[in-house]
Amino acid sequence: PGAGGGAAAMAAAQPSGRANKRRRVADKQKVAEAAIAAKVAENEKTLAVDGQVLIHFVDPDGNRAGPELDVPLGSSKEQLTTLLNQLLENEEELPYSFHLQDAEIMTSLATAFGKLAESNKSTERVLEIKYYPLAVFKVRPVTRCTSSLNGHTEAILCVSFSPDCQRLASGSGDTTVRIWDLGTELPKHTCQGHKGWVLVVSWSPDGSRLASAGMDKIVMVWDGRSGKAVSALKGHSQPVTCACWQPLHCAAPGAFPQLATASKDNTIRLWDTVAGTSLRALTSHSSPVMQVRWSGERAEQGGVVYSAGRDCVIKVWGPKDGGMITELKGHGHWINTLALNTDYVIKSGPYSHMEEKFKDLEEMREAAKKRYAETLSTCGGERLLSGSDDFTLFLWKPLDQKTPICRMTGHQKVVNQVAFSPDGRFFASASFDKSVRLWDGRTGKYIHAFRGHVGDVYQLAWSPDSRMLVSASKDSTVKCWNVGNKKLQEDLPGHADEVYAVDWSLNGGRVATGSKDRLLKIWRH
């Protein structure tokens, strides 16, 4: 009887299980129906915005695209995109973001119109809608750590992806430079030759050479493929603080780009890395030089070199004759960081987010020249940005005027690094006040402060599509921020100590971070 009773109990239990399932399905359906009803109501609401408005589209520089248009106030962002693409006669539909005065049009014209000040809310006036071209490709946020690479025996101080995204270089306090293979995420070469901390690693724009420098005053140039030393450049009498390569399209025809290095001996040196010789020293700074940038302007004269440091002055040099063109004054304390709105395209040379093969340096030069011209037109002319220990940033047009376009205040402590987004539309600044601030790349207008770090923010890197940004901090975390919705996209804990260095690869696939815990971590989607 016991067994029979059990079976009866099971039989009785079954219908209730089925009823549960039925109830669950019904609940699900109700939720779905409610969502659909809400969507319909919302659509009706946008359609219910009756009335027409006159608009005209203007590009970021204020040039009009097409005539004034009479459009419904309920037009959606998608409809505006289609409209603009037709006006600009684009062969394929490209993505844009639209701004009505300061409000970005997120959903429809009506919602942005609703945010305008009462005095501007007239459907009689012609509304000016600013459009910004967006990257055609989207980079996925990094969410997880795929490799923790050990090998360095001291803190990692600098990391850099090669322009073709095949390799990653890291420099450390253990005096070595390591080159890692990104195909396998394994170590490829250990480059030994320095006798002090390696403070900077920098890839040549074609990816064939890697320069490294630091406390031992020597600049080493390595073969990017084999990891062997090509030359040791001697000439500086104090530690080397910064290194950057001549833009590929500025190098003399048939010649390899030169290298510029800044040092605490108050000089900047230009090197011929093939012959292994110092071409000239640029001297007139009165204190250690902390930053150097090589601009792609005036390409026929080999470009323009910008340098800055502890004498609070930015100097502009002509690399051909080594003469100083001008100097920019304004900061009241040490200058820690310089950035150009073309840095990204200069660093990447001929390579874009797509995989490409080039047969020789000349073909690369042509590709680099084309990409530079495109970027320059997108970001509306070259701008230089400087960040300082006086807590401020300055935005300059150094070849046009000696006075800054804008002086930006807001940080409460030292500004450690600044970086332009790849399309030049924004720039971000990292500070010891634990915040990362976002600014408008053309005007220097303050947009947002990303808060979340609980320690000094050391370094930043932008995603190639300019939609995200990662920051590395003393608090041992890496954070990925979304520039569109101004929110924290991903929090990436994992390092056991301060994170000193971060870089985002040009194809958008990986972020690399180097820390005091001696680990190099690779993060992916």
TORTOR-966744 format. One line per 10 residues: number of its first residue (from 0); their letters; for each residue x, y, z of C-alpha. Coordinates in steps of 0.02 Angstrom, whole numbers, plus 50000, padded with zeros to 5 digits. Example, Ala and Ser with C-alpha at 12.3 -4.5 7.8 and 13.67 -1.06 7.14 Angstrom:
0) as) 50615 49775 50390 ~ 50684 49947 50357;
This chain:
0) pgagggaaam) 50000 50000 50000 ~ 50148 50115 50034 ~ 50205 50111 49853 ~ 50030 50136 49786 ~ 50007 50286 49899 ~ 50169 50362 49833 ~ 50113 50343 49653 ~ 49945 50423 49693 ~ 50035 50568 49777 ~ 50144 50592 49621;
10) aaaqpsgran) 49992 50588 49508 ~ 49910 50720 49616 ~ 50069 50826 49613 ~ 50085 50828 49424 ~ 49938 50939 49372 ~ 49998 51075 49492 ~ 50168 51073 49405 ~ 50084 51096 49237 ~ 49976 51234 49307 ~ 50133 51323 49368;
20) krrrvadkqk) 50207 51315 49194 ~ 50044 51380 49119 ~ 50045 51523 49244 ~ 50227 51564 49203 ~ 50191 51567 49017 ~ 50038 51676 49044 ~ 50140 51797 49152 ~ 50275 51807 49019 ~ 50145 51844 48887 ~ 50068 51981 48995;
30) vaeaaiaakv) 50238 52064 49019 ~ 50273 52056 48832 ~ 50102 52127 48791 ~ 50125 52268 48916 ~ 50294 52309 48839 ~ 50219 52313 48664 ~ 50076 52423 48724 ~ 50200 52543 48804 ~ 50302 52548 48643 ~ 50146 52584 48540;
40) aenektlavd) 50095 52721 48662 ~ 50270 52796 48651 ~ 50265 52793 48461 ~ 50095 52875 48464 ~ 50164 53006 48581 ~ 50306 53049 48462 ~ 50183 53050 48318 ~ 50069 53159 48422 ~ 50202 53296 48422 ~ 50123 53390 48281;
50) gqvlihfvdp) 50196 53545 48207 ~ 50337 53576 48086 ~ 50505 53659 48117 ~ 50632 53737 48003 ~ 50805 53661 48023 ~ 50970 53669 47936 ~ 51116 53551 47962 ~ 51288 53623 47999 ~ 51452 53531 48015 ~ 51561 53557 48171;
60) dgnragpeld) 51650 53703 48087 ~ 51485 53791 48054 ~ 51473 53759 47866 ~ 51296 53725 47807 ~ 51247 53563 47724 ~ 51104 53591 47602 ~ 50959 53713 47614 ~ 50839 53749 47757 ~ 50716 53607 47778 ~ 50540 53602 47844;
70) vplgsskeql) 50528 53442 47947 ~ 50402 53370 48070 ~ 50446 53403 48252 ~ 50422 53218 48286 ~ 50566 53166 48169 ~ 50672 53028 48244 ~ 50861 53022 48249 ~ 50857 52885 48115 ~ 50755 52996 48000 ~ 50876 53141 48024;
80) ttllnqllen) 51021 53023 47982 ~ 50936 52968 47820 ~ 50898 53149 47776 ~ 51077 53207 47804 ~ 51150 53062 47706 ~ 51041 53112 47558 ~ 51091 53294 47573 ~ 51276 53250 47577 ~ 51249 53126 47434 ~ 51338 52986 47526;
90) eeelpysfhl) 51347 52825 47427 ~ 51311 52721 47582 ~ 51223 52776 47741 ~ 51350 52837 47869 ~ 51315 52860 48055 ~ 51308 53035 48132 ~ 51267 53110 48300 ~ 51159 53267 48306 ~ 51160 53412 48429 ~ 51029 53547 48451;
100) qdaeimtsla) 51126 53685 48539 ~ 51201 53586 48684 ~ 51077 53442 48691 ~ 51119 53285 48594 ~ 50970 53218 48497 ~ 50955 53043 48570 ~ 50782 52988 48513 ~ 50686 53121 48421 ~ 50696 53305 48376 ~ 50549 53342 48492;
110) tafgklaesn) 50635 53280 48651 ~ 50790 53386 48616 ~ 50677 53533 48571 ~ 50590 53511 48739 ~ 50757 53534 48828 ~ 50791 53705 48749 ~ 50777 53862 48854 ~ 50604 53942 48846 ~ 50671 54092 48748 ~ 50735 53977 48610;
120) kstervleik) 50578 53870 48600 ~ 50504 53944 48444 ~ 50451 53842 48294 ~ 50466 54001 48192 ~ 50655 54010 48208 ~ 50771 53907 48101 ~ 50850 53776 48215 ~ 51033 53740 48187 ~ 51071 53554 48202 ~ 51256 53514 48218;
130) yyplavfkvr) 51309 53345 48151 ~ 51467 53248 48194 ~ 51523 53101 48088 ~ 51544 52942 48192 ~ 51658 52794 48161 ~ 51579 52672 48039 ~ 51635 52524 48144 ~ 51594 52489 48326 ~ 51717 52426 48455 ~ 51649 52308 48586;
140) pvtrctssln) 51686 52351 48767 ~ 51822 52247 48852 ~ 51742 52142 48987 ~ 51863 52007 49043 ~ 52046 51971 49066 ~ 52104 51839 48941 ~ 52288 51832 48990 ~ 52396 51878 49137 ~ 52571 51878 49068 ~ 52712 51860 49192;
150) ghteailcvs) 52896 51879 49151 ~ 52942 52052 49211 ~ 53022 52050 49383 ~ 52984 52231 49428 ~ 52839 52352 49399 ~ 52783 52376 49218 ~ 52798 52560 49176 ~ 52743 52571 48994 ~ 52646 52468 48866 ~ 52614 52495 48682;
160) fspdcqrlas) 52528 52396 48543 ~ 52614 52389 48374 ~ 52519 52484 48237 ~ 52476 52320 48147 ~ 52409 52245 48311 ~ 52518 52090 48295 ~ 52631 52127 48443 ~ 52634 52216 48609 ~ 52785 52296 48692 ~ 52810 52326 48878;
170) gsgdttvriw) 52948 52414 48972 ~ 52985 52384 49155 ~ 53084 52432 49308 ~ 53181 52269 49283 ~ 53276 52357 49139 ~ 53205 52243 49003 ~ 53086 52274 48860 ~ 52975 52127 48816 ~ 52885 52097 48652 ~ 52730 51987 48662;
180) dlgtelpkht) 52645 51894 48521 ~ 52460 51938 48517 ~ 52412 51789 48409 ~ 52453 51671 48551 ~ 52462 51800 48693 ~ 52632 51729 48739 ~ 52805 51808 48761 ~ 52902 51824 48599 ~ 53063 51918 48639 ~ 53150 51988 48791;
190) cqghkgwvlv) 53257 52137 48740 ~ 53404 52163 48857 ~ 53520 52312 48843 ~ 53459 52445 48963 ~ 53541 52469 49132 ~ 53401 52567 49215 ~ 53212 52578 49221 ~ 53128 52583 49051 ~ 53010 52732 49054 ~ 52951 52736 48875;
200) vswspdgsrl) 52922 52617 48729 ~ 52869 52682 48559 ~ 52835 52590 48394 ~ 52885 52668 48228 ~ 52729 52707 48124 ~ 52765 52561 48006 ~ 52785 52440 48151 ~ 52958 52379 48101 ~ 53056 52463 48241 ~ 53031 52488 48427;
210) asagmdkivm) 53119 52626 48524 ~ 53141 52617 48712 ~ 53223 52735 48835 ~ 53232 52776 49019 ~ 53341 52807 49169 ~ 53505 52748 49092 ~ 53509 52896 48967 ~ 53527 52778 48818 ~ 53395 52761 48682 ~ 53385 52583 48614;
220) vwdgrsgkav) 53307 52540 48447 ~ 53250 52360 48423 ~ 53194 52262 48271 ~ 53007 52239 48299 ~ 53005 52067 48217 ~ 53161 51983 48288 ~ 53179 52083 48449 ~ 53364 52110 48415 ~ 53449 52275 48454 ~ 53474 52382 48299;
230) salkghsqpv) 53562 52528 48381 ~ 53602 52608 48548 ~ 53588 52797 48534 ~ 53701 52891 48654 ~ 53701 53078 48679 ~ 53584 53123 48822 ~ 53670 53160 48987 ~ 53515 53133 49095 ~ 53367 53010 49098 ~ 53258 53008 48942;
240) tcacwqplhc) 53076 53050 48979 ~ 52986 53035 48813 ~ 53011 52971 48635 ~ 52909 52990 48477 ~ 52935 52952 48293 ~ 52922 53069 48145 ~ 52754 53045 48057 ~ 52776 52928 47909 ~ 52715 53055 47780 ~ 52839 53186 47844;
250) aapgafpqla) 52995 53080 47823 ~ 53106 53122 47674 ~ 53063 53014 47521 ~ 53154 52849 47532 ~ 53213 52883 47710 ~ 53156 52800 47871 ~ 53066 52916 47995 ~ 53178 53000 48123 ~ 53156 52982 48311 ~ 53138 53126 48436;
260) taskdntirl) 53180 53102 48620 ~ 53159 53221 48767 ~ 53271 53216 48919 ~ 53301 53286 49092 ~ 53461 53364 49021 ~ 53344 53504 48954 ~ 53365 53451 48771 ~ 53270 53362 48635 ~ 53373 53256 48517 ~ 53329 53202 48340;
270) wdtvagtslr) 53405 53036 48286 ~ 53437 52944 48125 ~ 53399 52769 48189 ~ 53464 52680 48034 ~ 53638 52754 48048 ~ 53624 52762 48238 ~ 53677 52944 48246 ~ 53614 53102 48330 ~ 53563 53227 48196 ~ 53539 53377 48309;
280) altshsspvm) 53499 53435 48483 ~ 53360 53562 48510 ~ 53417 53667 48656 ~ 53338 53818 48742 ~ 53230 53740 48876 ~ 53294 53792 49047 ~ 53229 53639 49141 ~ 53198 53453 49110 ~ 53093 53418 48955 ~ 52954 53295 48998;
290) qvrwsgerae) 52856 53282 48835 ~ 52887 53286 48649 ~ 52764 53269 48503 ~ 52800 53266 48317 ~ 52663 53345 48214 ~ 52614 53301 48036 ~ 52592 53483 47983 ~ 52717 53562 47861 ~ 52761 53389 47797 ~ 52876 53455 47661;
300) qggvvysagr) 52987 53528 47799 ~ 52988 53364 47894 ~ 52846 53408 48013 ~ 52847 53513 48171 ~ 52911 53463 48343 ~ 52824 53518 48504 ~ 52911 53502 48672 ~ 52865 53548 48850 ~ 52922 53519 49026 ~ 52969 53594 49191;
310) dcvikvwgpk) 53005 53770 49129 ~ 52816 53788 49097 ~ 52840 53837 48914 ~ 52791 53741 48756 ~ 52917 53763 48617 ~ 52885 53737 48432 ~ 53032 53680 48325 ~ 53071 53654 48141 ~ 53160 53485 48132 ~ 53250 53520 47968;
320) dggmitelkg) 53362 53659 48034 ~ 53328 53636 48220 ~ 53269 53816 48236 ~ 53137 53868 48362 ~ 52981 53931 48273 ~ 52886 53999 48423 ~ 52848 53970 48607 ~ 52682 53957 48697 ~ 52667 54025 48873 ~ 52523 54012 48993;
330) hghwintlal) 52549 53873 49119 ~ 52600 53920 49294 ~ 52683 53755 49341 ~ 52767 53602 49263 ~ 52690 53536 49103 ~ 52664 53347 49118 ~ 52578 53301 48959 ~ 52551 53353 48778 ~ 52428 53282 48652 ~ 52385 53319 48471;
340) ntdyviksgp) 52214 53287 48398 ~ 52307 53193 48260 ~ 52413 53086 48379 ~ 52310 52932 48343 ~ 52329 52935 48155 ~ 52514 52981 48168 ~ 52548 52836 48286 ~ 52453 52712 48176 ~ 52537 52769 48014 ~ 52463 52673 47868;
350) yshmeekfkd) 52362 52551 47973 ~ 52177 52568 48009 ~ 52056 52456 48105 ~ 52051 52339 47954 ~ 52188 52215 47914 ~ 52296 52276 47772 ~ 52458 52224 47690 ~ 52583 52344 47611 ~ 52722 52294 47495 ~ 52848 52430 47544;
360) leemreaakk) 52879 52589 47642 ~ 52825 52701 47496 ~ 52653 52620 47488 ~ 52639 52642 47676 ~ 52688 52824 47660 ~ 52549 52855 47533 ~ 52420 52769 47644 ~ 52480 52866 47797 ~ 52471 53031 47701 ~ 52293 52995 47646;
370) ryaetlstcg) 52237 52945 47821 ~ 52318 53100 47896 ~ 52228 53217 47775 ~ 52061 53131 47811 ~ 52083 53144 47999 ~ 52136 53326 47987 ~ 51977 53370 47892 ~ 51868 53272 48015 ~ 51940 53359 48167 ~ 51949 53532 48087;
380) gerllsgsdd) 52135 53573 48087 ~ 52274 53528 48207 ~ 52260 53570 48391 ~ 52383 53544 48533 ~ 52331 53511 48712 ~ 52438 53530 48867 ~ 52405 53475 49046 ~ 52500 53535 49197 ~ 52538 53529 49383 ~ 52442 53694 49395;
390) ftlflwkpld) 52282 53588 49381 ~ 52235 53666 49213 ~ 52236 53619 49029 ~ 52267 53733 48880 ~ 52207 53706 48703 ~ 52317 53785 48568 ~ 52324 53810 48380 ~ 52512 53827 48389 ~ 52549 53864 48207 ~ 52413 53998 48193;
400) qktpicrmtg) 52422 54095 48356 ~ 52526 54111 48514 ~ 52375 54133 48626 ~ 52277 53980 48681 ~ 52103 53943 48612 ~ 52045 53900 48786 ~ 52105 53875 48965 ~ 52016 53733 49053 ~ 51997 53727 49241 ~ 51904 53602 49347;
410) hqkvvnqvaf) 52029 53474 49407 ~ 52071 53492 49591 ~ 52243 53412 49578 ~ 52386 53381 49457 ~ 52337 53336 49278 ~ 52440 53184 49234 ~ 52387 53140 49057 ~ 52278 53208 48917 ~ 52223 53117 48760 ~ 52116 53163 48610;
420) spdgrffasa) 51988 53040 48544 ~ 52043 52965 48376 ~ 51915 53072 48281 ~ 51970 53229 48375 ~ 51793 53264 48435 ~ 51832 53248 48621 ~ 51981 53244 48734 ~ 51997 53169 48906 ~ 52108 53216 49051 ~ 52167 53104 49194;
430) sfdksvrlwd) 52208 53181 49360 ~ 52268 53141 49535 ~ 52098 53207 49595 ~ 52033 53030 49552 ~ 51925 53093 49407 ~ 51932 53079 49219 ~ 51859 53231 49133 ~ 51786 53241 48959 ~ 51797 53401 48854 ~ 51747 53460 48681;
440) grtgkyihaf) 51894 53435 48561 ~ 51864 53593 48459 ~ 51815 53722 48589 ~ 51880 53649 48752 ~ 51706 53659 48829 ~ 51684 53548 48983 ~ 51566 53401 48955 ~ 51574 53278 49099 ~ 51676 53208 49243 ~ 51688 53019 49257;
450) rghvgdvyql) 51698 52975 49441 ~ 51727 52802 49512 ~ 51912 52781 49542 ~ 51965 52791 49724 ~ 52147 52830 49687 ~ 52252 52939 49571 ~ 52214 52910 49387 ~ 52378 52881 49295 ~ 52339 52846 49113 ~ 52202 52841 48982;
460) awspdsrmlv) 52174 52759 48814 ~ 52033 52785 48688 ~ 51945 52650 48589 ~ 51976 52669 48401 ~ 51793 52716 48369 ~ 51800 52858 48498 ~ 51648 52788 48590 ~ 51739 52724 48745 ~ 51889 52762 48852 ~ 51988 52661 48980;
470) saskdstvkc) 52079 52730 49130 ~ 52212 52651 49240 ~ 52230 52700 49421 ~ 52327 52688 49581 ~ 52175 52598 49655 ~ 52227 52439 49558 ~ 52075 52442 49443 ~ 52051 52480 49260 ~ 51886 52561 49213 ~ 51802 52570 49043;
480) wnvgnkklqe) 51690 52724 49019 ~ 51553 52749 48890 ~ 51567 52922 48812 ~ 51392 52913 48734 ~ 51290 52891 48893 ~ 51427 52958 49009 ~ 51421 52803 49119 ~ 51540 52671 49182 ~ 51535 52532 49051 ~ 51645 52403 49139;
490) dlpghadevy) 51743 52395 49299 ~ 51896 52284 49275 ~ 51977 52233 49440 ~ 52113 52101 49437 ~ 52280 52185 49465 ~ 52351 52169 49640 ~ 52432 52341 49644 ~ 52438 52511 49558 ~ 52408 52508 49370 ~ 52535 52621 49286;
500) avdwslnggr) 52507 52594 49100 ~ 52364 52559 48980 ~ 52344 52549 48790 ~ 52201 52501 48673 ~ 52246 52412 48511 ~ 52206 52497 48345 ~ 52087 52360 48290 ~ 51992 52382 48452 ~ 52007 52201 48503 ~ 52118 52214 48656;
510) vatgskdrll) 52166 52325 48800 ~ 52334 52296 48886 ~ 52375 52355 49062 ~ 52540 52353 49156 ~ 52551 52361 49343 ~ 52662 52373 49494 ~ 52613 52190 49527 ~ 52732 52146 49382 ~ 52592 52074 49276 ~ 52540 52124 49103;
520) kiwrh) 52354 52091 49080 ~ 52262 52079 48916 ~ 52075 52118 48917 ~ 51952 52073 48781 ~ 51767 52068 48748;
